[in-house]
Amino acid sequence: MIELDLNLSYLAKHFQIAPTKLAQYKNKSIQEILEEEVKSGNLQALAFASSISDPNQLAKLFSLANYCNRFLIIKELEPDTLTKILEKLPT
């Protein structure tokens, strides 16, 4: 499983979350914070949530044009996930 290491200060800056509201999220996962922000109408959170569900946008987000980044991500995949991905790649 690939995990993203995002801290609360990054989320506050990227999603423009006020420090008082951010304190409410201290025990929540990134997914839970995203869901709460999307529900509250945070357009930056909505755009981010949309982009991570689109493979092309996700590739841009993680700079997958760089082969080193691709390798680092691929080497962390579980074998069954890697097999599923490889089946979808063009030959």
Order of alpha helices (4+ residues) and beta strands (2+ residues): alpha-alpha-alpha-alpha-alpha-alpha-alpha
